[in-house]
Amino acid sequence: MRSATGLEISRERVGAACVITIGGEIDFDTAASLCKAANSCVDEVCVLDLTAVTFLGSAGLTALLESTATARDRGASLRIVVDGNQPVIRPIEITELDRDLALFHSVGEALQARGFR
Protein backbone atom coordinates (compact mmCIF):
# COMPACT_ATOMS: atom_id res chain seq x y z
CA MET A 1 0.00 0.00 0.00
CA ARG A 2 1.31 3.44 -0.90
CA SER A 3 0.56 6.17 1.63
CA ALA A 4 -0.64 9.62 0.61
CA THR A 5 2.97 10.79 0.88
CA GLY A 6 4.30 8.12 -1.49
CA LEU A 7 5.84 5.85 1.13
CA GLU A 8 5.20 2.17 0.40
CA ILE A 9 3.97 0.30 3.46
CA SER A 10 2.92 -3.33 3.71
CA ARG A 11 2.03 -5.47 6.72
CA GLU A 12 2.30 -9.20 7.19
CA ARG A 13 1.62 -11.43 10.16
CA VAL A 14 4.39 -13.97 10.81
CA GLY A 15 3.44 -16.11 13.78
CA ALA A 16 2.98 -13.78 16.75
CA ALA A 17 4.88 -10.94 15.08
CA CYS A 18 3.83 -8.12 12.81
CA VAL A 19 6.27 -7.45 9.96
CA ILE A 20 5.99 -4.01 8.37
CA THR A 21 7.94 -3.44 5.17
CA ILE A 22 8.69 0.16 4.23
CA GLY A 23 9.88 1.32 0.82
CA GLY A 24 10.75 4.74 -0.55
CA GLU A 25 12.14 7.87 1.07
CA ILE A 26 11.70 8.62 4.76
CA ASP A 27 11.93 12.37 5.16
CA PHE A 28 9.98 15.20 6.79
CA ASP A 29 6.92 14.48 4.62
CA THR A 30 6.83 10.71 5.24
CA ALA A 31 8.19 10.27 8.78
CA ALA A 32 4.72 10.52 10.34
CA SER A 33 3.53 7.64 8.14
CA LEU A 34 6.49 5.55 9.32
CA CYS A 35 5.70 6.36 12.95
CA LYS A 36 2.02 5.55 12.50
CA ALA A 37 2.82 2.22 10.85
CA ALA A 38 5.33 1.21 13.53
CA ASN A 39 3.10 2.32 16.39
CA SER A 40 0.16 0.34 14.97
CA CYS A 41 1.73 -2.89 16.20
CA VAL A 42 3.98 -1.92 19.12
CA ASP A 43 1.87 -3.85 21.61
CA GLU A 44 3.49 -7.00 20.21
CA VAL A 45 6.72 -7.96 18.49
CA CYS A 46 7.02 -5.59 15.56
CA VAL A 47 9.63 -6.02 12.85
CA LEU A 48 10.22 -2.95 10.74
CA ASP A 49 11.92 -3.91 7.47
CA LEU A 50 13.73 -0.88 6.01
CA THR A 51 15.77 -2.73 3.37
CA ALA A 52 13.75 -1.10 0.55
CA VAL A 53 14.20 2.44 1.90
CA THR A 54 16.16 4.69 -0.47
CA PHE A 55 16.65 7.69 1.85
CA LEU A 56 16.52 8.17 5.63
CA GLY A 57 16.56 11.77 6.81
CA SER A 58 16.64 13.28 10.29
CA ALA A 59 12.86 13.18 10.61
CA GLY A 60 13.00 9.45 9.88
CA LEU A 61 15.68 8.94 12.51
CA THR A 62 13.47 10.77 15.01
CA ALA A 63 10.49 8.61 14.03
CA LEU A 64 12.54 5.45 14.64
CA LEU A 65 13.60 6.69 18.08
CA GLU A 66 10.06 7.70 19.01
CA SER A 67 8.62 4.38 17.87
CA THR A 68 11.31 2.49 19.78
CA ALA A 69 10.51 4.48 22.93
CA THR A 70 6.77 3.85 22.48
CA ALA A 71 7.39 0.11 22.13
CA ARG A 72 9.58 0.06 25.25
CA ASP A 73 6.99 2.03 27.24
CA ARG A 74 4.41 -0.60 26.30
CA GLY A 75 6.73 -3.48 27.16
CA ALA A 76 6.94 -4.50 23.51
CA SER A 77 9.74 -4.88 21.00
CA LEU A 78 10.50 -2.90 17.84
CA ARG A 79 13.10 -4.70 15.74
CA ILE A 80 14.51 -2.78 12.78
CA VAL A 81 15.93 -4.58 9.75
CA VAL A 82 18.57 -2.57 7.90
CA ASP A 83 20.96 -5.12 6.33
CA GLY A 84 23.67 -3.33 4.35
CA ASN A 85 21.27 -0.70 2.99
CA GLN A 86 23.62 2.31 2.95
CA PRO A 87 20.90 4.99 2.73
CA VAL A 88 19.56 3.63 6.02
CA ILE A 89 22.49 2.27 8.02
CA ARG A 90 24.85 5.16 7.27
CA PRO A 91 22.77 7.91 8.98
CA ILE A 92 22.02 5.55 11.87
CA GLU A 93 25.72 4.84 12.42
CA ILE A 94 26.84 8.45 11.92
CA THR A 95 24.41 9.62 14.60
CA GLU A 96 25.33 6.61 16.78
CA LEU A 97 21.68 5.59 17.01
CA ASP A 98 22.81 2.01 16.42
CA ARG A 99 23.36 2.05 20.21
CA ASP A 100 19.69 2.82 20.87
CA LEU A 101 17.87 0.94 18.12
CA ALA A 102 17.41 -2.83 17.88
CA LEU A 103 19.02 -3.46 14.49
CA PHE A 104 19.05 -6.75 12.58
CA HIS A 105 20.43 -7.91 9.23
CA SER A 106 17.34 -9.80 8.10
CA VAL A 107 13.68 -10.28 8.92
CA GLY A 108 14.45 -13.89 9.85
CA GLU A 109 17.12 -12.82 12.32
CA ALA A 110 14.77 -10.25 13.86
CA LEU A 111 11.98 -12.81 14.21
CA GLN A 112 14.28 -15.34 15.87
CA ALA A 113 15.75 -12.93 18.43
CA ARG A 114 14.60 -14.02 21.88
CA GLY A 115 13.87 -11.80 24.83
CA PHE A 116 14.94 -8.62 23.10
CA ARG A 117 12.98 -5.55 24.07
MDAnalysis code that builds the backbone (N, CA, C; Angstrom):
import MDAnalysis as mda
import numpy as np

u = mda.Universe.empty(351, n_residues=117, atom_resindex=np.repeat(np.arange(117), 3), trajectory=True)
u.add_TopologyAttr("name", ["N", "CA", "C"] * 117)
u.add_TopologyAttr("resid", np.arange(1, 118))
u.add_TopologyAttr("resname", ["MET", "ARG", "SER", "ALA", "THR", "GLY", "LEU", "GLU", "ILE", "SER", "ARG", "GLU", "ARG", "VAL", "GLY", "ALA", "ALA", "CYS", "VAL", "ILE", "THR", "ILE", "GLY", "GLY", "GLU", "ILE", "ASP", "PHE", "ASP", "THR", "ALA", "ALA", "SER", "LEU", "CYS", "LYS", "ALA", "ALA", "ASN", "SER", "CYS", "VAL", "ASP", "GLU", "VAL", "CYS", "VAL", "LEU", "ASP", "LEU", "THR", "ALA", "VAL", "THR", "PHE", "LEU", "GLY", "SER", "ALA", "GLY", "LEU", "THR", "ALA", "LEU", "LEU", "GLU", "SER", "THR", "ALA", "THR", "ALA", "ARG", "ASP", "ARG", "GLY", "ALA", "SER", "LEU", "ARG", "ILE", "VAL", "VAL", "ASP", "GLY", "ASN", "GLN", "PRO", "VAL", "ILE", "ARG", "PRO", "ILE", "GLU", "ILE", "THR", "GLU", "LEU", "ASP", "ARG", "ASP", "LEU", "ALA", "LEU", "PHE", "HIS", "SER", "VAL", "GLY", "GLU", "ALA", "LEU", "GLN", "ALA", "ARG", "GLY", "PHE", "ARG"])
u.atoms.positions = np.array([
    [0.846, -1.177, 0.000],
    [0.000, 0.000, 0.000],
    [0.888, 1.236, 0.000],
    [0.579, 2.178, -0.837],
    [1.307, 3.442, -0.901],
    [0.526, 4.482, -0.111],
    [1.217, 5.141, 0.824],
    [0.564, 6.170, 1.628],
    [0.357, 7.421, 0.778],
    [-0.379, 8.369, 1.324],
    [-0.640, 9.617, 0.608],
    [0.654, 10.359, 0.304],
    [1.698, 10.107, 1.073],
    [2.969, 10.790, 0.884],
    [3.890, 10.047, -0.074],
    [3.483, 8.882, -0.553],
    [4.298, 8.123, -1.491],
    [5.122, 7.026, -0.863],
    [5.115, 6.913, 0.449],
    [5.839, 5.850, 1.129],
    [5.092, 4.536, 0.917],
    [5.823, 3.482, 0.581],
    [5.204, 2.166, 0.397],
    [5.250, 1.417, 1.719],
    [4.076, 0.986, 2.176],
    [3.970, 0.302, 3.460],
    [3.138, -0.954, 3.282],
    [3.704, -2.094, 3.718],
    [2.917, -3.332, 3.709],
    [3.086, -4.032, 5.050],
    [2.033, -4.749, 5.441],
    [2.030, -5.471, 6.716],
    [1.807, -6.950, 6.449],
    [2.457, -7.756, 7.294],
    [2.302, -9.200, 7.188],
    [2.401, -9.786, 8.594],
    [1.565, -10.733, 8.880],
    [1.621, -11.428, 10.163],
    [2.494, -12.662, 9.972],
    [3.511, -12.803, 10.826],
    [4.386, -13.971, 10.812],
    [4.379, -14.528, 12.226],
    [3.605, -15.568, 12.434],
    [3.437, -16.106, 13.784],
    [2.824, -15.047, 14.680],
    [3.483, -14.778, 15.798],
    [2.979, -13.781, 16.754],
    [3.500, -12.380, 16.456],
    [4.265, -12.235, 15.392],
    [4.882, -10.939, 15.084],
    [4.169, -10.250, 13.920],
    [4.310, -8.941, 13.913],
    [3.833, -8.119, 12.813],
    [5.069, -7.619, 12.066],
    [5.144, -7.913, 10.773],
    [6.269, -7.449, 9.958],
    [5.755, -6.337, 9.052],
    [6.359, -5.167, 9.188],
    [5.994, -4.012, 8.373],
    [7.168, -3.713, 7.454],
    [6.905, -3.735, 6.155],
    [7.941, -3.438, 5.169],
    [7.704, -2.031, 4.634],
    [8.762, -1.231, 4.668],
    [8.694, 0.164, 4.227],
    [9.584, 0.324, 3.006],
    [9.092, 1.028, 2.008],
    [9.882, 1.321, 0.820],
    [9.733, 2.781, 0.437],
    [10.785, 3.349, -0.123],
    [10.750, 4.742, -0.546],
    [11.628, 5.610, 0.332],
    [11.349, 6.898, 0.322],
    [12.139, 7.872, 1.070],
    [11.451, 8.235, 2.378],
    [12.227, 8.212, 3.462],
    [11.702, 8.623, 4.757],
    [12.318, 9.976, 5.084],
    [11.490, 11.002, 4.935],
    [11.930, 12.372, 5.162],
    [10.863, 13.093, 5.983],
    [10.930, 14.406, 6.004],
    [9.984, 15.198, 6.787],
    [8.539, 14.890, 6.396],
    [8.285, 14.698, 5.107],
    [6.922, 14.476, 4.622],
    [6.392, 13.073, 4.898],
    [7.271, 12.093, 5.082],
    [6.827, 10.706, 5.236],
    [7.085, 10.116, 6.624],
    [7.827, 10.811, 7.463],
    [8.187, 10.268, 8.781],
    [6.961, 9.959, 9.635],
    [5.935, 10.774, 9.551],
    [4.720, 10.522, 10.344],
    [4.054, 9.214, 9.916],
    [4.099, 8.905, 8.629],
    [3.533, 7.642, 8.144],
    [4.323, 6.451, 8.682],
    [5.640, 6.591, 8.743],
    [6.486, 5.549, 9.318],
    [6.129, 5.344, 10.784],
    [6.029, 6.426, 11.525],
    [5.701, 6.357, 12.950],
    [4.332, 5.701, 13.163],
    [3.377, 6.106, 12.385],
    [2.024, 5.551, 12.501],
    [2.030, 4.056, 12.216],
    [2.741, 3.642, 11.193],
    [2.815, 2.219, 10.848],
    [3.480, 1.427, 11.968],
    [4.609, 1.914, 12.465],
    [5.329, 1.208, 13.530],
    [4.510, 1.171, 14.813],
    [3.867, 2.257, 15.147],
    [3.096, 2.318, 16.385],
    [1.803, 1.516, 16.314],
    [1.395, 1.122, 15.110],
    [0.165, 0.341, 14.972],
    [0.319, -1.078, 15.513],
    [1.544, -1.511, 15.711],
    [1.732, -2.885, 16.197],
    [2.731, -2.968, 17.342],
    [2.967, -1.896, 18.059],
    [3.980, -1.920, 19.117],
    [3.518, -2.593, 20.402],
    [2.299, -3.093, 20.442],
    [1.873, -3.845, 21.610],
    [2.279, -5.311, 21.499],
    [3.025, -5.641, 20.465],
    [3.489, -7.003, 20.214],
    [4.889, -6.908, 19.623],
    [5.429, -8.018, 19.185],
    [6.715, -7.955, 18.492],
    [6.462, -7.350, 17.119],
    [7.166, -6.276, 16.842],
    [7.021, -5.586, 15.563],
    [8.381, -5.562, 14.878],
    [8.421, -6.058, 13.659],
    [9.634, -6.022, 12.855],
    [9.422, -4.988, 11.763],
    [10.295, -4.027, 11.714],
    [10.221, -2.947, 10.737],
    [11.329, -3.158, 9.716],
    [10.957, -3.595, 8.525],
    [11.919, -3.908, 7.470],
    [12.159, -2.660, 6.621],
    [13.373, -2.095, 6.740],
    [13.727, -0.880, 6.012],
    [14.676, -1.154, 4.846],
    [14.800, -2.394, 4.421],
    [15.769, -2.730, 3.373],
    [15.398, -2.144, 2.013],
    [14.154, -1.715, 1.817],
    [13.750, -1.105, 0.551],
    [13.685, 0.425, 0.637],
    [14.182, 0.985, 1.734],
    [14.200, 2.441, 1.902],
    [15.378, 3.012, 1.124],
    [15.128, 4.084, 0.373],
    [16.163, 4.685, -0.466],
    [16.770, 5.951, 0.133],
    [16.132, 6.494, 1.175],
    [16.646, 7.690, 1.849],
    [16.084, 7.717, 3.264],
    [16.948, 8.038, 4.244],
    [16.519, 8.170, 5.632],
    [17.062, 9.486, 6.172],
    [16.165, 10.454, 6.321],
    [16.560, 11.772, 6.810],
    [16.399, 11.882, 8.309],
    [16.688, 13.064, 8.838],
    [16.642, 13.280, 10.289],
    [15.248, 13.061, 10.860],
    [14.224, 13.416, 10.121],
    [12.858, 13.183, 10.609],
    [12.579, 11.688, 10.715],
    [13.134, 10.903, 9.813],
    [12.996, 9.449, 9.876],
    [13.730, 8.862, 11.060],
    [14.923, 9.388, 11.339],
    [15.676, 8.941, 12.512],
    [14.886, 9.227, 13.788],
    [14.294, 10.408, 13.860],
    [13.474, 10.772, 15.012],
    [12.278, 9.839, 15.134],
    [11.645, 9.514, 14.012],
    [10.494, 8.605, 14.026],
    [10.891, 7.223, 14.542],
    [12.072, 6.744, 14.156],
    [12.543, 5.446, 14.639],
    [12.777, 5.481, 16.148],
    [13.373, 6.547, 16.632],
    [13.605, 6.689, 18.078],
    [12.289, 6.770, 18.851],
    [11.361, 7.561, 18.337],
    [10.064, 7.704, 19.006],
    [9.304, 6.386, 19.034],
    [9.322, 5.665, 17.929],
    [8.623, 4.377, 17.867],
    [9.272, 3.349, 18.782],
    [10.602, 3.377, 18.866],
    [11.311, 2.486, 19.780],
    [10.935, 2.796, 21.219],
    [10.884, 4.075, 21.565],
    [10.510, 4.485, 22.927],
    [9.072, 4.081, 23.243],
    [8.174, 4.245, 22.289],
    [6.771, 3.854, 22.480],
    [6.675, 2.353, 22.732],
    [7.400, 1.569, 21.943],
    [7.387, 0.115, 22.130],
    [7.907, -0.247, 23.520],
    [9.010, 0.347, 23.922],
    [9.582, 0.056, 25.251],
    [8.614, 0.439, 26.364],
    [7.954, 1.593, 26.221],
    [6.995, 2.033, 27.236],
    [5.839, 1.045, 27.378],
    [5.510, 0.374, 26.290],
    [4.410, -0.596, 26.300],
    [4.891, -2.012, 26.602],
    [6.178, -2.163, 26.864],
    [6.726, -3.483, 27.157],
    [6.810, -4.371, 25.932],
    [6.894, -3.757, 24.767],
    [6.941, -4.502, 23.513],
    [8.326, -4.360, 22.879],
    [8.451, -4.854, 21.681],
    [9.737, -4.878, 20.998],
    [9.601, -4.357, 19.571],
    [10.422, -3.383, 19.215],
    [10.505, -2.904, 17.842],
    [11.870, -3.303, 17.312],
    [11.870, -4.189, 16.331],
    [13.097, -4.703, 15.742],
    [13.217, -4.141, 14.329],
    [14.333, -3.504, 14.045],
    [14.510, -2.781, 12.783],
    [15.511, -3.510, 11.906],
    [15.078, -3.853, 10.699],
    [15.928, -4.579, 9.748],
    [16.537, -3.572, 8.787],
    [17.882, -3.532, 8.750],
    [18.570, -2.575, 7.900],
    [19.515, -3.228, 6.904],
    [20.008, -4.421, 7.189],
    [20.956, -5.119, 6.331],
    [22.089, -4.166, 5.963],
    [22.572, -4.198, 4.763],
    [23.665, -3.325, 4.347],
    [23.163, -2.125, 3.568],
    [21.897, -1.791, 3.719],
    [21.272, -0.703, 2.985],
    [21.907, 0.627, 3.405],
    [22.862, 1.100, 2.612],
    [23.622, 2.305, 2.951],
    [22.768, 3.542, 3.206],
    [21.707, 3.800, 2.441],
    [20.901, 4.992, 2.730],
    [20.240, 4.946, 4.111],
    [20.174, 3.762, 4.702],
    [19.563, 3.628, 6.023],
    [20.618, 3.482, 7.116],
    [21.536, 2.556, 6.944],
    [22.489, 2.275, 8.020],
    [23.487, 3.419, 8.217],
    [23.858, 4.091, 7.150],
    [24.847, 5.162, 7.274],
    [24.387, 6.282, 8.212],
    [23.187, 6.863, 8.039],
    [22.771, 7.911, 8.980],
    [22.574, 7.384, 10.406],
    [22.183, 6.126, 10.537],
    [22.025, 5.547, 11.872],
    [23.381, 5.434, 12.554],
    [24.386, 4.977, 11.839],
    [25.721, 4.838, 12.416],
    [26.383, 6.192, 12.680],
    [26.237, 7.123, 11.758],
    [26.843, 8.450, 11.921],
    [26.312, 9.139, 13.177],
    [25.029, 8.981, 13.433],
    [24.410, 9.618, 14.598],
    [24.510, 8.738, 15.849],
    [25.142, 7.588, 15.707],
    [25.330, 6.609, 16.785],
    [24.017, 6.096, 17.363],
    [22.969, 6.123, 16.564],
    [21.685, 5.589, 17.011],
    [21.677, 4.066, 16.985],
    [22.710, 3.469, 16.398],
    [22.806, 2.010, 16.424],
    [22.953, 1.521, 17.865],
    [23.285, 2.395, 18.783],
    [23.361, 2.049, 20.209],
    [21.980, 1.990, 20.861],
    [21.025, 2.703, 20.274],
    [19.693, 2.819, 20.870],
    [18.612, 2.015, 20.153],
    [18.856, 1.654, 18.916],
    [17.868, 0.941, 18.121],
    [18.218, -0.543, 18.054],
    [17.209, -1.388, 18.017],
    [17.408, -2.832, 17.885],
    [17.526, -3.161, 16.400],
    [18.766, -3.274, 15.910],
    [19.021, -3.464, 14.489],
    [19.341, -4.923, 14.181],
    [18.834, -5.382, 13.040],
    [19.046, -6.746, 12.583],
    [19.373, -6.735, 11.098],
    [20.023, -7.810, 10.638],
    [20.431, -7.907, 9.235],
    [19.371, -8.514, 8.335],
    [18.387, -9.198, 8.910],
    [17.337, -9.802, 8.097],
    [16.061, -9.925, 8.925],
    [14.951, -10.090, 8.234],
    [13.676, -10.280, 8.923],
    [13.737, -11.572, 9.731],
    [14.329, -12.624, 9.149],
    [14.447, -13.892, 9.853],
    [15.213, -13.760, 11.156],
    [16.322, -13.045, 11.117],
    [17.124, -12.817, 12.321],
    [16.319, -12.050, 13.364],
    [15.581, -11.046, 12.931],
    [14.768, -10.248, 13.860],
    [13.656, -11.087, 14.482],
    [13.060, -11.966, 13.693],
    [11.984, -12.809, 14.210],
    [12.496, -13.855, 15.202],
    [13.729, -14.300, 15.003],
    [14.284, -15.342, 15.871],
    [14.919, -14.800, 17.150],
    [15.136, -13.506, 17.230],
    [15.751, -12.932, 18.433],
    [14.826, -13.177, 19.628],
    [15.394, -13.678, 20.675],
    [14.602, -14.015, 21.875],
    [14.844, -12.976, 22.966],
    [13.765, -12.635, 23.644],
    [13.870, -11.800, 24.829],
    [14.381, -10.395, 24.590],
    [14.447, -9.960, 23.373],
    [14.945, -8.616, 23.103],
    [13.814, -7.634, 23.182],
    [14.009, -6.600, 23.948],
    [12.983, -5.547, 24.070],
    [13.606, -4.224, 23.767],
])
